[in-house]
């Protein structure tokens, strides 16, 4: 168990499995704990994990979320044709997106008006 508690990923996987385990699962399946007390299960199993390991797990989750966030912002900057997250602030990116949407809406309205004026609207 010490090896598992030293790895945040392994510990997280173990905690998820144990949290989803029910009493019926423990009684119906063969287990290496035969003739011993079954392993802890349910939501309270996290209380037995050392605080340092829980902190490392939280940090690993946060790092993953930050990486995904950076990747998504990078894709958005690429779509908008801006110079990237370092060269453009979030406020500038939002203003650029608003201006692009306004320009596109105006162009759509202009094209729809042209079609309606031609009388080819399908009536």
N, C-alpha and C positions, 0 to 999 in steps of 0.2 A: 504494500500500500504506500510506503514512503516514496517509491519510484513514481507511482501515479500522482501523488500529491506534489511532486517536484515539477511535473509538467502541466502547465495550465490547460493545454488542449486535451490531454488525457483525463485530467481531473474534471473538466467541463463535460466531456463525453460520459464519464462515469456518473457524474451527478445527474445528467439528463436521463440516463438509463435507470438509475435508482429512483429518481423522482417519478418516473412513469411506471414503476413496478408496483403491483398491488399484492395484497396478502394472498389472493388466489393464485397469482403467478408464482409466488414463492412456494406454495404448497403443491402445485400441479406439475412443476418441472423439476428434473433432477438438478441438484445443486452440489457444489463441492463442500457445502456446509452441512452435509448430512450428519445427523446426531449432534449438531451444534446449533447455536442461535443463528438465525438467518441474518444476512447483512441488513443494515438500516435501509429504509426506503421512504419515499414520500417527500414532501416539501421540506421537512425539518432536517433532512440529511445534510443540507448545506451548513447547518450549525456546527457540524463536526469537522468541517474543513478549516484548517488554520487560516487566520486572517491574512497572512502574507500571501498565501496561495489564492485566496479570493481576490486580493488586490491585483495580483499578477493576471488573473483571469479577466478582471475588469479592464486592466490596461491593455491586454491583448484584444479584447472586444473593441475598445476605443480606437486602438491603432488600426484595426480593420475597417471600422466605420470612417475614420479620417482618410484612409487610402481610397475607399470607395467614393467619398465626398470629393476628394481632389480629382479623381478620375472623371467623375460626372461634370465637375466644373470645367475641366480641361476639354471634354467633349463639347460642352456648351460654347466655350470660347472658340473652339474650332468651327462649330456650326455657324457661329455669328461672324467668323472671319476677323476676330480681334486678335491682338498680339499675345494673348494668354493670361493666365491668372496673375502672373507677376507684373505684367505691364498695364493691366486694366483693373480698376477697383470694381467691387461688386456693384456699387451705385452706378458707375459708368456703364457696366454691362446691362443693368436693368434699364437704364435710359436708352441705350442702343436697341434693346429688344422692343421697348415700347415704341420707339420711332419706326422700327422696321414693321411692327404689327400695324401701326397707324398708316404707314405708306401702303402696305399690302391691302388693308381694308379699303382705303381710298381707291386704289387701282381696281379692286373687285367691284366696288360700287360704280366706278366709271365704266367698266366693261359691261356690267349688267344694265346700266343706263343706255349704253350704245346698242345693245341687243334689243332692248325694249323700244328704242326709237326707230330701229329698222323695221319693226313690225314682224320680226321672225321669232317672236317669243313662243310660238307653238299654239296660237289661238285659232 
